[in-house]
């Protein structure tokens, strides 16, 4: 007998609460602002700040902090020894794989799904991990928990590889998070609970619905609940170009969305890096503003990029929370469209009409706000200055992916992609080389996917094939030389890997695996036609 999803979610909520870092009510502390936490992160005991937040304390945070405050007074106190004695490593070692060199890259990908699979999770007291009820695929490398937008591209690969069962389990996990938390966090760690990521859940459900359109109806309540999360707070905004949470008012009863995070401190998983970046700022407001914008950049998934800079070549000027991003608003448009479609399947004409109108209105706003006539490209919009940014990025492919662009717009976007973004290994993320990982010379699998499918929507088969073949070629070359799939690649110099960012390039790697399998199947299909 299949249990009602809502009833099941109420039961599973206890798993989430138990899996997060909780204390008895009278002894609750903000662990990530505690003296112990700050001291460990700022002293740099671990090369990667994420290592410490993923360790599991052996006692409650209240008890450990009291113990720390007492023992630190001793002349022979050693912080490293204190951490080693009071925290344990619950399978937090970086994931790595021994490659069978007799396998092709595609055989290798199929063989490592099991090694990247985790769950169902047991509850580990005081762990930062949010426990999930079903199996799931993690990205790999330092990322040992599920991540939101990564997972859509992983799911596409799983479906190509006839792994429907685990693909369905992953979508069910995200539905469970929406049911229990009200939204999907950046990743399944409690230090991500202040933010989400690009809302790809609707695309995940739609991917499953390709075989059975009624799957969309099954997930419709969660899709609508996530939509309401992204639109929460809009009714209290009074003036145009004011923001509240994820929403910005752009006119009378007209709203678009931004990336945002509800916290105003350094990110726990990058505490030392964020704290030191703010060193040169003089006021607390300047520092908290920077932290908000860095957190919003992490919400975007593009952490980090010149796309978010207010000043040329200045990471410290990251301005994400003041920018209306074209990609996010295209995702919200798709969500509105699919909710309308789902209500249509249910025969609810009134709800279908409501969401169809929302989608049409947002489509018009996307055209009005993000299409820059001078640049002839879809550009983000800085709502404080009420002007488009000057950053050319692959986010411009989202209006093509979701069929929002006109034929004329698609033509000029295609030309710029081929003449300026396309390199020997695929498409650049941006046209600027700043040392940030979401800038040149790096290419990323999810953006290759969005660009290729966007071009195919408008009939640009040759260009799409070129991009796919170049991307697969660099994937195959690196795999042949290193036996690994990487999270990103240097598409300008295909003799190199990639660089930039807060951490070293990771191997594994979920979304690269998924896109590689999807592209290989699509290339084979197109060449047979």
Beta strands, then each sheet from edge to edge (+ up, - down):
strand 1: 56-57
strand 2: 87-88
strand 3: 117-118
strand 4: 136-137
strand 5: 243-244
strand 6: 247-251
strand 7: 254-257
strand 8: 323-324
strand 9: 371-372
strand 10: 377-378
strand 11: 381-382
strand 12: 387-388
strand 13: 422-423
strand 14: 426-427
strand 15: 442-444
strand 16: 488-490
sheet 1: 1+ 2-
sheet 2: 3+ 4-
sheet 3: 5+ 6- 7+
sheet 4: 8+ 11- 12+
sheet 5: 9+ 10-
sheet 6: 13+ 14-
sheet 7: 15+ 16-
end
